[in-house]
Structure formats: structure tokens, C-alpha cells
Amino acid sequence: MDALKLLALDEQDLGIISAHVQDAVMKVGDLEYLPTWKRFVMPMNRFAWEVRSGFFRKHNERRQSVLHFERVLAVKTSGIAREKSEEVLSLLAVSFIPIAPPAGIIELIFAGNGTIMLEVEYVEARLADLGGAWQASSRPVHRG
């Protein structure tokens, strides 16, 4: 399967990226805010939801990816201990809250009640697979 590359320029596009990064895992210490470039970078190991399993074949795959957001003015966290750089976070969803359109807050919601809020001038996000892919030991399960 080809490497995934997505660009989000509005709330609807961001929803598509959110679906592709659901259950991605990353270390707290790998997250980086670059204020000079107004960029927030998230290297991750994402679960490749787009890779389908067949009747006779269970194929669960993770891919090394990076998600970054542009035009970021400020970053706030809740429920995430920045000093615990080795702690693993599991991303559940990415959403946009308009404040003064096109500006707003991009909300990154993690398992365990962790949240990162990015104050942005407008939505601009890019998701790209970096090439590394491997068999995942299991498929994430969500209980209703």
C-alpha cells in the first residue's frame, strides 16, 4: 500500500485526518512546539485503518507517521505530564473549535483524559507516512 499523505485546510478535512490517526501512539517527549515557525509536530505510530483485513487474513498494521499543524499561536495541555517524556499517549480524536473564524482551537484528545489545545490562525494540518510499517499485534477495540 502506498504511503498516506493528507492535507487539511478546514474542519471537514481535519475530520478525515482524525479518522486516520485514531489510536495512534506517541511519546510525550516526541511532541514539539516550534513557536518561531508557528508549528506543532507529532511523530507517531498510527494504526493503518485503511488497510483491510480479509476473511482468511487478519492484517493489523502500524505505520511510522508525522502529523503537523501550521499557524499555531499557542499550545495548552491538560492531563499530560510534559516532564514524563517516555509516557505513551494514545490519540483518540482531532477536532476544531471555531473561535473567530477562520481562527480557533484544534483539540487533540487522548485516552486517559489528556488534551492538547492548539490555538491556530486557521486550519492547516499535514499527515504523512514516513515509510516504516509493521504488523501490529492487535486491532484497537472501542467499547460503546
Buried (B, 14 or more C-beta within 10 A) or exposed (E): EEEBEBEBEEBEBBBEBBEBBBBBBBBBEBBEBEEEEBBBBBBBBBBBBEBEEEEEEEEBBBBBBBBBBBBBEEBEBEEBEEEEEEBEBBBBEBBBEEEEEBBBBBBBBBEEEBBBBBBBBBBBBBBBBEEEBEEBEEEBEEEE
